Amino acid sequence: MSLKKINTVLTAAFVLFILWFGTEFVLSPQTTAPGFGLPNWPSGDGDGFLVIKGIRDIVLALVLGVLLVTGHRRALGWVLLVEALAAYGDMTTVPAHHGSVATALGVHGLTATLMVVNGLLIMRETRKVAAAAAPATPAPQPA
């Protein structure tokens, strides 16, 4: 299997996973939230923050999906690297608020790291294409 196919399958899996997880937070935040790793429920109307988290995840998945479907592979690699920061942020938030370290590392940390690996693999895949598109000699500079 080629590197491009492996990257495509990994990215499609990320898109589907993040989209599913985000949708679960929007549709049933109270049953999905315990899997996030935080020990306490929001009080009062705090469920709205869980829905916001779900909407964030849906948007992150849609951005990846659009880049994947439209074939903007190099941009897809960069966006995977940047979006991994959201998962690393979740990873640090959970133990900072007395949540499960195992969930922080096993869910959020693993997801973020796999996103970074996938992003770097896509950057490697597209490196030759980007180098071929660059001009071989620098353009003359005005005097």
Salt bridges, closest charged atoms under 4 A:
ASP57 OD2 - LYS53 NZ 2.34
ASP57 OD1 - ARG56 NH2 3.25
ASP90 OD2 - ARG56 NH2 2.66
GLU125 OE2 - ARG73 NE 2.79
